[in-house]
Amino acid sequence: RGGTSISIPGGELYLID
């Protein structure tokens, strides 16, 4: 709920909460 995007070495991690 909201949508959290985290940039990590190797790509991007999208956490849908």
PDB file with one MODEL, atoms N, CA, C and O in Angstrom:
MODEL        1
ATOM      1  N   ARG A   1       0.837  -1.223   0.000  1.00  0.00           N
ATOM      2  CA  ARG A   1       0.000   0.000   0.000  1.00  0.00           C
ATOM      3  C   ARG A   1       0.860   1.256   0.000  1.00  0.00           C
ATOM      4  O   ARG A   1       1.478   1.605   1.005  1.00  0.00           O
ATOM      5  N   GLY A   2       0.887   1.970  -1.221  1.00  0.00           N
ATOM      6  CA  GLY A   2       1.708   3.165  -1.329  1.00  0.00           C
ATOM      7  C   GLY A   2       2.750   2.962  -2.424  1.00  0.00           C
ATOM      8  O   GLY A   2       2.904   3.790  -3.321  1.00  0.00           O
ATOM      9  N   GLY A   3       3.448   1.858  -2.330  1.00  0.00           N
ATOM     10  CA  GLY A   3       4.441   1.561  -3.356  1.00  0.00           C
ATOM     11  C   GLY A   3       5.817   2.063  -2.946  1.00  0.00           C
ATOM     12  O   GLY A   3       6.068   3.268  -2.931  1.00  0.00           O
ATOM     13  N   THR A   4       6.696   1.146  -2.617  1.00  0.00           N
ATOM     14  CA  THR A   4       8.043   1.545  -2.220  1.00  0.00           C
ATOM     15  C   THR A   4       9.055   1.000  -3.223  1.00  0.00           C
ATOM     16  O   THR A   4       9.138  -0.209  -3.444  1.00  0.00           O
ATOM     17  N   SER A   5       9.818   1.902  -3.823  1.00  0.00           N
ATOM     18  CA  SER A   5      10.826   1.481  -4.788  1.00  0.00           C
ATOM     19  C   SER A   5      12.219   1.653  -4.196  1.00  0.00           C
ATOM     20  O   SER A   5      12.595   2.749  -3.780  1.00  0.00           O
ATOM     21  N   ILE A   6      12.971   0.576  -4.161  1.00  0.00           N
ATOM     22  CA  ILE A   6      14.323   0.617  -3.612  1.00  0.00           C
ATOM     23  C   ILE A   6      15.335   0.264  -4.699  1.00  0.00           C
ATOM     24  O   ILE A   6      15.240  -0.776  -5.351  1.00  0.00           O
ATOM     25  N   SER A   7      16.299   1.156  -4.873  1.00  0.00           N
ATOM     26  CA  SER A   7      17.335   0.919  -5.877  1.00  0.00           C
ATOM     27  C   SER A   7      18.474   0.113  -5.263  1.00  0.00           C
ATOM     28  O   SER A   7      19.115   0.556  -4.311  1.00  0.00           O
ATOM     29  N   ILE A   8      18.720  -1.069  -5.814  1.00  0.00           N
ATOM     30  CA  ILE A   8      19.773  -1.925  -5.287  1.00  0.00           C
ATOM     31  C   ILE A   8      20.775  -2.261  -6.389  1.00  0.00           C
ATOM     32  O   ILE A   8      20.430  -2.251  -7.571  1.00  0.00           O
ATOM     33  N   PRO A   9      22.016  -2.557  -6.001  1.00  0.00           N
ATOM     34  CA  PRO A   9      23.063  -2.932  -6.948  1.00  0.00           C
ATOM     35  C   PRO A   9      22.683  -4.188  -7.743  1.00  0.00           C
ATOM     36  O   PRO A   9      22.691  -5.296  -7.206  1.00  0.00           O
ATOM     37  N   GLY A  10      22.354  -4.005  -9.016  1.00  0.00           N
ATOM     38  CA  GLY A  10      21.983  -5.167  -9.834  1.00  0.00           C
ATOM     39  C   GLY A  10      20.618  -4.953 -10.449  1.00  0.00           C
ATOM     40  O   GLY A  10      20.230  -5.649 -11.387  1.00  0.00           O
ATOM     41  N   GLY A  11      19.896  -3.992  -9.918  1.00  0.00           N
ATOM     42  CA  GLY A  11      18.563  -3.727 -10.467  1.00  0.00           C
ATOM     43  C   GLY A  11      17.729  -2.902  -9.495  1.00  0.00           C
ATOM     44  O   GLY A  11      18.260  -2.156  -8.673  1.00  0.00           O
ATOM     45  N   GLU A  12      16.420  -3.052  -9.607  1.00  0.00           N
ATOM     46  CA  GLU A  12      15.533  -2.317  -8.719  1.00  0.00           C
ATOM     47  C   GLU A  12      14.541  -3.256  -8.050  1.00  0.00           C
ATOM     48  O   GLU A  12      14.007  -4.163  -8.688  1.00  0.00           O
ATOM     49  N   LEU A  13      14.298  -3.039  -6.773  1.00  0.00           N
ATOM     50  CA  LEU A  13      13.381  -3.892  -6.031  1.00  0.00           C
ATOM     51  C   LEU A  13      12.127  -3.105  -5.685  1.00  0.00           C
ATOM     52  O   LEU A  13      12.190  -2.082  -5.002  1.00  0.00           O
ATOM     53  N   TYR A  14      10.992  -3.590  -6.160  1.00  0.00           N
ATOM     54  CA  TYR A  14       9.741  -2.907  -5.910  1.00  0.00           C
ATOM     55  C   TYR A  14       8.922  -3.652  -4.861  1.00  0.00           C
ATOM     56  O   TYR A  14       8.553  -4.814  -5.036  1.00  0.00           O
ATOM     57  N   LEU A  15       8.652  -2.950  -3.775  1.00  0.00           N
ATOM     58  CA  LEU A  15       7.862  -3.568  -2.710  1.00  0.00           C
ATOM     59  C   LEU A  15       6.474  -2.948  -2.686  1.00  0.00           C
ATOM     60  O   LEU A  15       6.320  -1.761  -2.399  1.00  0.00           O
ATOM     61  N   ILE A  16       5.471  -3.753  -2.988  1.00  0.00           N
ATOM     62  CA  ILE A  16       4.094  -3.259  -3.012  1.00  0.00           C
ATOM     63  C   ILE A  16       3.445  -3.501  -1.662  1.00  0.00           C
ATOM     64  O   ILE A  16       3.090  -4.635  -1.339  1.00  0.00           O
ATOM     65  N   ASP A  17       3.279  -2.404  -0.837  1.00  0.00           N
ATOM     66  CA  ASP A  17       2.651  -2.512   0.473  1.00  0.00           C
ATOM     67  C   ASP A  17       1.646  -1.341   0.578  1.00  0.00           C
ATOM     68  O   ASP A  17       0.971  -1.196   1.598  1.00  0.00           O
TER      69      ASP A  17
ENDMDL
END
